[in-house]
Amino acid sequence: MNASLDMNQLLPEIDHRHLDALEEEAIFILREVAGAFERPALLFSSGKDSCVVLRLAEKAFKMRKQGNDFEGRLPFPLLHVDTGHNFPEVIEFRDRRIAEMGERLIVGHLEDSIQRGTIRLSHPLESRNGHQTVTLLEAIEEHRFDCLIGGARRDEEKARAKERIFSHRDSFGQWQPKEQRPELWSLFNTRIKPGEHFRAFPISNWTELDVWLYIARENIPLPNLYFAHQRQVIRRKGLLVPLTDVTPPEAGETVEQALVRFRTVGDMTCTCPVESPAANAAEIVAETLTVTISERGATRMDDRTSDASMERRKKEGYF
């Protein structure tokens, strides 16, 4: 009854037909963006969701040669907001992946915003996650983007559950949940006034399980942080805080070694791993089938400040 089960035996039993429908919907949305907007860009953080959206974009706009090799160029650049507190493994993966694909990457550096005086930190080790909004809006203004494609999903968090697939932002880059436009019969109202823009979310209807099933099926490369590895951590407020230069131990805390993986990656000051032995996508699928807390709820310190913290940041222009 409780005998161990080989993951290779389990995964073929999972019905993947719903992934085909989700993939078809996402590709349709990506092509709608390309057809409706003059200067779109794809937000690429090297996280699992943005890696999935990048693969979907390849399928939407490129010619498949063999296996996971695609020929051609995307009709829009990739955009990353670098806080300066990103995990080194993520930045290394980002640069390597972009070089392999030959795509254009635009990086908005939060350090540049600090130098301009548009961002002021209360102390050097302050979390920079919320400050990304300023750098993002500055990049939108500088490059005149009229639509940003993101990997947000509705199952991640309460505020994102309110999000439309095509999310309108006003001339201040702000999101007003009560002024979002209806999306009936896959018809999208993409009209904007000068200075406004849209955020488009092709995988809105996906779940974390769908994402990992798709990663396993498509063999999508990811930063190694997503898979089990040994890391020094600190147990703090029910979370495992990774030991880094910007997250040192506090007085009385003990540093320990643990086998962990990250369910989501972001600013080092607010992103925490979970204990897990899952070393590949198939094992993570099996693990995800049993979890009851979303990845943001289980791993993000900044989302625990209040129930409305994400909605407040989104109204200010956050991803």
N, C-alpha and C positions, 0 to 999 in steps of 0.2 A: 504493500500500500504506500509506504514511504520510500520506496527504492529511488535512487537517483536516476535522472533522465538526461540522456545526452541531448544537448541543444540542437545538434544536427538532425535529431529525430523529431524534436518539437517544432522547429520553424517551418518545415514543409507542410505541417498540419494547419498552420495559420493561413486563413483566407486573405490573399493579397489583392483581391479584385477591387476593394475600396480604394487602394492606393492608385490604381489606374484612373479612377474617377477624380481623385484629389489632384493627381498630376495633370490631368486634362484641364481641370478648372484653373489651376495655377498658371499653366502655359497660356490659356486664353486671357487671363488677367495681364500677364506680362506683355502679350502682344497688343492688348488694349492700351497699355501705358505707352508703348512705342508708337502706336498710331495716333494717340490723342494729345501727346505732349511734345514740345520742341526740344527741351533740355532735361531729360530725366537722368537719374543716377541710381545705382544700386548700392545700398548701404552694406558694406562688407567688413565685419568685425572679426572674421575667422571663427566665429561661434558656429555651433552645429546648425542652427536655423539658417544663418546667412550662407553657410556652405551648401545647404539643401537648395536654397533659392538660387544660388549661383549655378548649380547643376541644372535646375529647371530652366534657367535662362539659356544655358548652353543648348538644351534640347529645343527651346523655342526659336533660337536664332542661328544656330550653327548646324553644320553638316557633320553627322557622326561618321567617323572613318572606321575605327575598329575598337571594340571594347569600350573603354572610357575616354578615348581620344576623339576630340572634336576639331573640326577645321573651320576657320572663319573668325570674325571679331564680333563682339557684342555691339549693339547700336547705341550704347551709353557707357560712360566710365563707371568705375567703382569708387566709392567714397568711404573713408574710415576716419573717425574722430579719435585721435590718439591722446589719451589723458596723461601720458608719461608714467602712469602707474599700471600699465598693462603687464600681464605675465610675459616674460621674455620668450617663452615657448610659443606664445600666440603670435607675437610680432615676427619671429623667425618663420613660422608657418605661413603667415600672410605674405611675406616677401617672396618666399620660395614658390608658393602657389601662383602668385601673380606672374612671376618670371616664367613658370612653366606654361601658363596660358597665353602670355604675351599681351595681356590686357592693360589698359590705362588705369592707374590708381591715383586718386587724389587724397592726400592726407591732410586733415585739419588738426593742427597741433594745439593742444590746450595751453602749452607753454607760451605759444605766440600770443594767445589772448591775455595771459598773465602779463607779458611784457608790454602789451598795448594798454593795459590797465582796465580792460573790460571785465576781467575776472580778478577778484581779490580774495585770497585765502586767509582765513583767520589764524591758521598755523600750518607749517610745512607738511605735516602728516595728515591733514584733513582729507576726507574722502573727496575725490574729484568727480565722482560719478554724476552727481546732480549738476555740476558746472559744465558738463558736456553740451548742455543746451545752448549756451552762449557761443561756443566754438562752432557748433553745428549751424546755427542761424547765420553766423558770419560767413561760413563756407557757402551756404545757400545764396546769400547776397552777392558774394564775390563771383561765383560762377553762374549766377542767374538760373539756378535749377528751378524747374516748375513742378517736378514730381520726384520724390524719393521712394525707392522700392525697399521695403524692409521685411524682416523675417518674424515680426511679432505674430503671436497666435492668441486666440481668444481664451484658451484654457489656462494661460499663464497666470493671470491676475484679474481681480475684479474690474479694474478700470479698462483693461484691454478687452474684456468681455463686451463692453459697450461700443467697441470700435467698429466702424464700417470698413469694408475692403478698400474703398477709396475714401480716405479721410481728409476732409477739407481743413486747411489751415489759413487763418486770416493774414493780413499784411504784417502783423507782428509775430507771425509764426506760431500763433496760439491755437489750441484745440478747444472748441466749444461743443461739448457732448450733446447739448439740446439743439444745436443747429446743424447736425449732420444730415446728409441728404438720403432719401430713401433709395434702396437698391432692389427694385422689383424686376423679376424675370431676366436677371443678368444684364440689366440696362443701367449704365453708370452716367451720372451727370458730372462731367469733368470741366465745366466752364469755370474759369477763374478771372478775377480782375487783376490789373497790374499790381505786383507786389505779393500776391497770394500764391500758395502752392498746395500741392496734394502730397499725402503719404499713401502709398499703395502697399497692401499686404496680401501677397498671393497665397500664403499658407495660413490665412486666418482660421480656416475651418479644420486645420490639422490639430492633432494632439501630440504630446511628447512621445507617446507610443508610435503614432504614425511616422513621426520624424525618424525614430530609430529603426523602424521597419524599413523605411525607404533608404536610409543610410546603409543598412545591411544588404538590401536587395541591389542597390546601385554601386556598392563598394566605394562610397564617397570618402575621400581622405579627410581626416580631422586632426587637430592638434592632439598630441599624446596625453594632454591633461585630462581628456575625457575618459581615459582608460585607467585601470588600476595601477597605482605606483606608490612607492614608499615616499612619505613626505613628513617633515616636521610640522606639527600642529599644536595649537593651544585650545583647550576647551574653555569656551567663553559664552555665557548666556545661552547654553543649549546648542551652540554651533561649534564646528571645528574651524578655527581661524588659522590659515596657513602662515607659517613663520616667514616673514620677508622683511626687507629693510624698512618698509612703510607700515608693517604690522608687527612691531616688536612685542615681546611679552610684557605685561604689566606687573606691578609689584605683587608678589605672592603667587603668580601663575607658574605652572610647570610646562615645559616643552616636552612633548613626547613624539615618538615615531609611530606612524599609523599607515595602514594600507588604505588608500583613498582614491577617489576619482571625482571630477567636477561634473555636475549636471548642467551647469551653465558657466560661461567665462565672462569676466568683465573687469572692472577696476579691482586691483588687488586689495584695496582697503575695505571692500564690502562684499567680496565673493568668497564663499566658503565651500570646501569639498564635503563629501559624505563618505563614510566608511563603506567600502565595497571591494569585493574581489573580482568584479567583472572586468575582463581583460580584452573583450572584443564586442562588436556590435550585437552579435547574437546573444551573448550573455547579458548585455544591458537590456535587450528586449525582454528577456525572461525576468529580469529584476524590475523593470518598469511595469510589468503586468501586476505587480504586487504592491506598488507604492500608493499611498493615499494622500500625499502632500505634493503640490506642484513644485517644480524645480526652483521657482523664485521663492516660494514660501519656505522651502527647506534650506536654501543656501544664500539668500541675500539679506545682509544686515540692514541695508538702507530701506527695505520694504517693511521692516518691523517697527519703524519709528511711529507709524500710525496706520490705521486701516485705509486712509485716503492719501497716503504719501505718493503712490504712483499716479493717481488722478491729478493731484496738485502739480506734479512735475510735467505731466502730459499737457496740462493747460498752459504751462509756461513754454512749451515747444519741444519737450523731450521726445525721444524716439517713439 
